[in-house]
Amino acid sequence: MALETPSAPITASEPLARALQQTLVDQVALHLQAKQAHWNLIGPGFREIHLQLDEITAEARDAADTVAERLRALGHVADGREETVAETTSLPPYPTGEQSVHDTVALIEERIGAAGKAIRSHHDIVDAEDPASADLLHAILLAAEKQAWMLRSAIR
């Protein structure tokens, strides 16, 4: 009995790879900015938001890892170097210094929104070429938007 040869590996097109790379750098930036916010948070409601920022940090870090591994599986190099993240992220820079709970919620919600907007902007390209990668991006988007809702609700 002859063994079947495995099918050729799937290789992502450049547009798909760019979309995944953008998601990677945005998730790395979100991870770093949420941690920065976590460290410099002040004010009433500190503990709840402080802990939630750790959840956001962990989710973004895990999402970045999953996207990087997807890029590799699709035959591309994942670039999460600090200079690449700083130069290409869709997220605005995070301000320096202490930030109030209220301001922190607004800042992180804005960054989650920027990352989500980037994912949505290349959804059609990703979905048309690779539904598995589209599913991955959907999961990232759903988790991030849930965190944004929870942040918003905590200060209402």
C-alpha positions in Angstrom: 0.0 0.0 0.0 1.5 3.3 -1.1 1.5 6.2 1.3 -0.2 9.3 0.1 2.1 12.3 -0.2 1.0 15.2 1.9 -0.5 18.2 0.0 1.7 21.2 -0.6 1.7 23.7 2.2 -0.6 26.6 1.8 1.2 29.9 1.1 -0.5 33.2 1.7 -0.6 35.9 -0.9 1.2 39.1 -0.1 -2.1 40.9 0.7 -3.1 38.2 3.1 0.4 38.2 4.7 0.2 42.0 5.0 -3.2 41.8 6.7 -1.9 39.3 9.2 1.3 41.2 9.8 -0.8 44.4 10.6 -2.8 42.4 13.1 0.4 41.1 14.6 1.9 44.5 15.2 -1.3 46.0 16.4 -1.7 43.2 19.0 1.9 43.6 20.1 1.3 47.3 20.5 -2.0 46.7 22.4 -0.2 44.3 24.7 2.5 46.9 25.5 0.1 49.8 25.9 -2.3 47.9 28.1 0.6 47.0 30.3 1.8 50.6 30.4 -1.7 51.6 31.4 -1.7 48.9 34.1 1.4 50.2 35.7 0.4 53.9 35.7 -3.3 53.8 36.6 -4.5 55.9 39.5 -7.8 56.8 41.1 -11.1 55.4 42.2 -11.9 52.0 40.7 -8.2 51.3 40.4 -8.2 47.6 41.4 -10.9 46.5 39.0 -9.4 48.3 36.0 -5.9 47.3 37.0 -6.8 43.6 36.9 -8.8 44.0 33.7 -5.8 45.6 32.0 -3.8 42.5 32.8 -6.5 40.4 31.1 -6.3 42.7 28.0 -2.5 42.4 28.1 -2.7 38.6 28.2 -5.3 38.4 25.4 -3.4 40.7 23.1 -0.1 38.8 23.8 -1.8 35.5 23.0 -3.4 36.9 19.9 -0.1 38.2 18.7 1.5 34.8 19.2 -1.3 33.0 17.4 -1.2 35.4 14.4 2.6 35.1 14.2 2.4 31.4 14.1 -0.3 31.6 11.4 2.0 33.7 9.3 4.7 31.1 9.7 2.3 28.3 8.8 1.4 30.2 5.7 5.0 30.6 4.6 5.8 34.1 5.7 8.0 35.7 8.3 6.4 37.3 11.3 7.9 40.6 12.3 7.2 41.7 15.9 10.4 43.6 16.4 10.0 46.8 18.4 11.0 49.1 15.5 8.5 47.4 13.2 5.7 47.7 15.8 6.5 51.3 16.4 6.7 52.2 12.7 3.6 50.3 11.5 1.0 49.9 14.2 -2.5 51.4 13.7 -2.6 52.3 17.4 -1.8 55.9 18.5 1.1 56.2 21.0 0.2 55.9 24.6 0.7 59.0 26.7 3.4 59.1 29.4 2.8 59.5 33.1 0.0 58.5 35.4 -3.5 58.3 34.0 -6.8 58.4 35.8 -9.1 55.4 35.7 -11.5 57.3 33.5 -8.8 58.5 31.1 -7.2 55.1 31.0 -10.5 53.4 30.0 -11.0 55.9 27.2 -7.4 55.5 26.0 -7.4 51.7 26.0 -10.9 51.6 24.4 -9.6 53.9 21.6 -6.7 51.5 21.0 -8.9 48.5 21.0 -11.1 50.3 18.4 -8.1 51.2 16.2 -6.9 47.5 16.2 -10.5 46.4 15.4 -10.8 49.0 12.6 -7.6 47.6 11.0 -8.9 44.0 11.2 -12.2 45.1 9.6 -10.4 47.0 6.8 -8.8 43.8 5.5 -11.5 41.3 6.4 -12.7 40.7 2.8 -9.1 40.0 1.6 -8.5 37.5 4.4 -11.9 35.9 4.2 -11.7 35.4 0.4 -8.3 33.7 0.5 -8.2 31.9 3.8 -11.3 31.4 5.9 -9.2 29.8 8.7 -7.3 33.1 9.1 -10.5 35.0 8.9 -11.9 32.9 11.8 -8.7 33.7 13.8 -9.2 37.4 13.2 -12.9 37.2 14.1 -12.0 35.6 17.5 -9.4 38.3 18.2 -12.0 41.0 17.3 -14.7 39.4 19.5 -12.5 39.1 22.5 -11.1 42.7 22.2 -14.6 44.2 21.8 -15.8 42.3 24.8 -12.9 43.8 26.9 -13.8 47.3 25.6 -17.4 46.8 26.6 -16.4 45.6 30.1 -14.0 48.5 30.5 -16.7 51.0 29.5 -19.3 49.4 31.8 -16.9 49.5 34.8 -16.9 53.3 34.9 -20.5 54.0 34.0 
